[in-house]
Amino acid sequence: MSQPSPGPPTSGPSTSGPATPTTSPGLDVSAAFAEHGSALLGFAVNALRDRPLAEDCVQETFLRAWRARASFDPARGGARTWLFAIERRVVLDVHRARQRTPVLVPDEHAPEQAAPAADPLERLGIVEGLARLSDEHREVVVAVHLTGLSYQEFSDVSGVPVATLRTRCFYALRALRSHLDDGENLS
């Protein structure tokens, strides 16, 4: 018959029944919390990217450690290793629970939200900017960005190499951006 190590008995998680000691022959849970609690919290925060949830995981880790403190065997490994093994399982349980959480899907019968109305001055600025471009530059921008053709498809139609089309589009967009930025500064 083994004797519990000396220490003041404290009440466990249950509200009834006799007081149970916080220590067992191999593990003092309160000392383990003081020594390894911050490292376990750091691990959980890093794994979950959510501090309140990580704090709950550390709490659950020490609750499980307290419940299983009699099974801790220091000959098999240190308290830190044992606690991290428990916490790893707690974090995995949280990840699995997150995966089971249903994702809200928009209702098919709900009316769709109307897109915000485009600013007519912005549209006029784009039209004016396109008008200022050379024909070659305008054709590339319209074909690629408005019509949705790929550079290769437009190259096949126009006979202009893809690299040339990319260069023209780069300079055309830069000129459009400059024109739109100048228009914003005037208003």
Secondary structure, DSSP 8 states (H G I E B T S, - for coil): -----SS-EE--SSSSS--EESB-SS-BHHHHHHHHHHHHHHHHHHHHS-HHHHHHHHHHHHHHHHHTGGG--TTT--HHHHHHHHHHHHHHHHHHHHHHS------TTS---------HHHHHHHHHHHHHS-HHHHHHHIIIIII---HHHHHHHH---HHHHHHHHHHHHHHHHHHHHHHHHH-
